[in-house]
Amino acid sequence: MQQLCAVCSRPASDFNYGVQSCNACKMFFRRHVVRTVPLRPCTVIPTVHECQCCRFQKCIQTGMTILPLLQKTGFHKTIQTLSEWNYSRSITIFNCYPTDIDLTVSTIISGPVRYTPRAPYLDFQSWAYTSTVTTIDFMRKFPFLYFSKLQDQEILIKAYFVKVGSLCAAFRSYSEGNGLLTFPDGSDVLPPGVKSPDLEDLENRIRCRLVGKLTELQITMEEFLFMLVILFSNPAIPNLSETGRILSSSYRNLYTSALFEYCMLTYQKYGPTRLTDLLSLSHVIAKHYEDLNQYFVLLQLNHTVFQIDYIVREGLDLL
């Protein structure tokens, strides 16, 4: 009896990447994973093989395994790609400002972000806005995001863009020898005009804890880049679909393995210890996020006036 492709139900040619599939679906899956070719947006059409997004999701749902294809990429190439994306993010945040002033997470996911040269001076609200937009724009470059359903992309980005942006800002401050978390021009990451002795300890933790941890670790650029993506390729986020969890888990395993390889080559017998120390950074970032969210909630409870755009609020759990 003729075996059918688990993805499109056409005649299968072989057992590929863990499932019976036709040659067309095998090549489609491999092409997008290996070449990291973004999928066209989902369209409502009758058959799964006509919609790239639905077809790729079906490949994952039927059990096609992505990790063996990912492992063919050496960690040197992975570092190079991460460096290029991070460099582009840095250049953008230093020199540009979003053309559209009312962007949301969903609108950024749905289309390209347009930028114009930024003004010489930005206030707190403007820095918070452009930092958020450039961080989200950076995050959506990663395959485990753009291979995911739009709903999963939104869940992942909302859960992590504040943490990713904070880690990027902390690494910039650490690299410049600055012990405080600041915006690119050196201005404070907390709103101006807040004068409350009760908040001083919380403010100091927000400004200093994350940068202090990077200084303690003496983290390298390569380690920072790996930890950045390991941070938000988290399959344990609530409400993530099954395919979203599989994609996030596969890419997190890839980047964790690459970081381990880097640690073993760089620190040799101390490599495993170094990896453990680096992974502990995730806990510090989580505490930083808790402090930041608590700070803005307390401002709300104290009826303190502060201005942050809707897109920034999407990453916080405010009242």
C-alpha positions in Angstrom: 0.0 0.0 0.0 1.3 3.4 -1.0 2.5 5.5 2.1 1.2 9.0 2.2 3.0 12.2 3.1 2.2 13.1 6.7 2.3 16.8 5.8 0.3 17.1 2.5 -1.2 13.6 2.1 0.4 13.1 -1.3 2.4 9.9 -2.1 5.4 9.7 0.3 8.9 9.1 -1.1 10.8 8.2 2.0 11.2 8.6 5.8 12.5 12.2 6.2 13.4 14.0 9.4 11.4 11.5 11.5 8.2 11.2 9.4 7.0 9.7 6.1 6.9 12.6 3.7 7.1 13.4 0.0 10.2 14.8 -1.5 8.6 18.3 -2.0 7.8 18.6 1.7 11.2 17.3 2.7 12.9 19.9 0.6 10.5 22.7 1.7 11.3 21.9 5.4 15.0 21.7 4.8 15.2 24.9 2.7 13.6 27.0 5.3 15.5 25.6 8.3 18.9 25.6 6.7 18.7 28.8 4.8 16.6 30.5 7.5 14.2 31.7 4.8 11.3 33.6 6.4 7.8 32.3 5.7 5.2 34.3 3.9 2.3 35.4 6.1 -0.5 32.9 6.6 -3.2 33.1 4.0 -6.7 31.5 4.1 -6.4 29.0 1.2 -7.9 25.4 0.8 -4.7 23.3 0.9 -1.9 23.2 3.4 0.9 23.0 0.8 -0.2 26.3 -0.8 0.4 28.3 2.4 4.0 28.4 3.5 3.2 29.2 7.2 0.6 26.4 7.5 2.8 23.9 5.7 5.8 24.6 8.0 3.6 24.3 11.1 2.2 21.0 9.8 5.8 19.7 9.3 6.5 20.5 13.0 3.1 19.1 14.2 3.7 15.8 12.3 7.0 15.3 14.0 9.7 16.5 11.6 12.8 17.2 13.7 14.5 20.5 13.3 17.5 20.0 15.5 19.6 17.7 13.3 19.5 20.4 10.6 20.4 23.2 13.0 23.4 21.3 14.4 25.1 21.4 11.0 25.8 25.1 11.6 29.1 25.6 13.5 29.1 28.0 16.5 31.5 30.4 14.7 28.9 30.9 12.0 26.2 31.3 14.7 28.3 33.9 16.5 28.8 35.8 13.2 25.1 35.9 12.5 24.2 37.0 16.1 27.0 39.7 15.9 25.6 41.1 12.7 22.1 41.3 14.0 23.2 42.9 17.2 25.4 45.4 15.4 22.4 46.4 13.2 20.3 46.9 16.4 23.0 49.1 18.0 23.4 51.3 14.9 19.7 51.7 14.7 19.1 52.7 18.3 22.0 55.1 18.3 21.1 56.9 15.1 17.4 56.4 14.3 13.9 56.9 15.5 10.8 55.0 14.4 8.9 56.9 11.7 5.5 55.7 13.1 4.9 57.0 16.6 2.1 54.6 17.7 3.6 51.2 16.9 2.4 48.1 18.9 3.9 44.6 19.2 1.3 43.3 16.7 2.0 46.0 14.1 5.8 45.4 14.3 5.3 41.7 13.8 3.0 42.3 10.8 5.3 44.6 8.8 8.6 46.3 8.4 9.5 49.1 10.8 10.5 52.4 9.1 13.1 54.7 10.7 14.2 58.3 10.3 17.3 60.0 11.7 16.7 60.7 15.4 16.8 64.1 17.0 20.0 65.1 19.0 18.0 65.0 22.3 15.3 62.5 23.4 13.4 62.6 26.6 12.7 59.6 28.8 9.4 58.7 27.0 11.0 58.9 23.6 14.0 56.8 24.6 11.8 54.2 26.1 9.7 54.0 22.9 12.6 53.7 20.5 14.5 51.3 22.7 11.4 49.1 22.8 10.8 49.2 19.1 14.4 48.5 18.1 14.5 45.6 20.6 11.3 44.0 19.2 12.5 44.6 15.6 15.8 42.8 16.6 14.0 39.9 18.3 11.8 39.1 15.2 14.9 38.3 13.2 15.3 35.0 15.0 14.0 31.9 13.1 12.2 30.4 16.0 10.1 33.6 16.1 9.3 34.1 12.4 8.7 30.3 11.9 6.1 30.5 14.7 2.4 31.4 14.4 1.6 35.1 14.8 0.0 34.5 18.2 3.1 32.7 19.4 5.3 35.5 18.2 3.3 38.0 20.1 3.4 35.9 23.3 7.2 35.5 23.1 7.9 39.1 22.4 5.6 40.5 25.1 7.1 38.2 27.6 10.7 39.0 26.9 11.3 42.3 25.1 11.8 44.2 28.4 14.3 41.6 29.6 16.1 41.5 26.2 16.3 45.3 26.0 17.6 45.5 29.6 20.3 43.0 28.9 21.4 44.9 25.8 21.5 48.2 27.7 23.4 46.6 30.6 26.0 45.1 28.2 26.5 48.5 26.6 27.0 50.1 30.0 29.4 47.3 31.1 31.4 47.6 27.8 31.7 51.4 28.4 32.9 50.9 32.0 29.7 52.5 33.3 28.2 50.9 36.4 24.7 52.2 35.8 22.0 51.2 33.4 21.4 54.1 31.0 20.0 54.9 27.6 22.5 55.3 24.8 23.1 59.0 25.4 23.8 58.3 29.1 20.5 59.5 30.4 18.6 57.7 33.2 16.5 54.7 32.4 14.0 55.7 35.0 11.5 58.6 34.6 12.7 62.1 35.8 11.2 64.0 38.7 10.4 61.0 41.0 11.6 62.0 44.5 10.7 59.3 47.0 13.2 58.0 49.7 11.0 54.8 49.9 12.0 54.0 46.3 15.7 54.6 46.5 16.8 51.0 47.2 14.5 49.8 44.3 15.9 52.4 42.0 19.5 51.5 42.8 18.8 47.8 42.1 17.3 48.6 38.8 20.2 50.8 37.8 23.0 48.7 39.2 22.2 45.0 39.7 22.3 43.7 36.1 25.4 45.7 35.1 27.0 44.6 38.3 26.4 40.9 37.4 27.9 41.3 33.9 30.9 43.0 35.5 31.3 40.2 38.1 31.2 37.6 35.3 33.5 39.7 33.0 31.2 38.5 30.2 32.5 38.5 26.7 30.7 39.6 23.6 30.2 36.0 22.4 28.8 35.0 25.8 26.5 38.0 25.8 25.1 37.1 22.4 24.5 33.5 23.2 22.8 34.4 26.6 20.7 37.0 24.8 19.0 34.4 22.6 18.9 31.6 25.2 17.0 34.1 27.4 14.0 34.4 25.2 13.9 31.1 23.4 11.9 29.8 26.3 9.5 26.9 25.6 7.9 27.2 29.1 6.0 30.4 28.5 2.2 30.0 29.3 -0.2 29.8 26.3 2.5 29.0 23.8 1.3 26.5 21.2 2.8 23.0 20.8 4.6 24.0 17.7 5.8 27.2 19.4 7.3 25.1 22.3 9.0 22.7 19.9 10.6 25.5 17.9 11.7 27.4 21.0 13.1 24.3 22.6 15.0 23.3 19.5 16.7 26.6 19.1 17.4 27.0 22.8 19.1 23.6 22.7 21.1 24.7 19.7 22.3 28.0 21.3 23.0 26.3 24.7 25.1 23.6 22.9 27.0 26.3 21.0 27.6 28.3 24.2 28.9 25.1 25.9 31.2 24.4 22.9 32.5 28.0 23.2 33.1 27.6 27.0 35.0 24.4 26.5 37.3 25.8 23.9 37.8 29.1 25.8 38.0 27.8 29.4 38.9 24.2 28.8 38.5 22.2 32.1 36.6 25.2 33.6 34.1 25.2 30.7 31.2 23.5 32.5 31.6 25.8 35.5 31.6 28.8 33.3 28.5 27.7 31.5 26.7 27.3 34.9 27.8 30.8 35.9 26.5 32.3 32.7 23.2 30.5 32.8 22.7 32.0 36.3 22.4 35.3 34.6 18.8 34.4 33.7 17.8 34.6 37.4 19.3 38.0 37.7 17.5 39.3 34.6 14.2 37.9 36.1 14.8 39.7 39.3 15.6 42.9 37.4 12.3 42.6 35.5 10.4 42.1 38.8 12.1 45.2 40.3 11.3 47.3 37.2 7.6 46.2 37.1 7.3 46.8 40.9 8.7 50.3 40.5 6.1 51.3 37.9 3.3 49.8 39.9 4.3 51.7 42.9 4.4 54.9 40.9 0.8 54.1 39.8 -0.3 53.5 43.4 1.4 56.7 44.5 -0.4 58.6 41.7 3.0 59.7 40.3 2.6 61.1 36.8 4.9 59.4 34.2 4.6 58.9 30.5 5.3 55.6 28.7 3.8 54.6 25.4 1.3 51.7 25.0 3.9 49.4 23.4 6.2 49.8 26.5 3.2 48.9 28.7 2.6 45.7 26.7 5.8 44.3 28.2 4.9 45.2 31.8 2.2 44.0 34.2 0.8 47.3 35.4 -2.4 48.1 37.1 
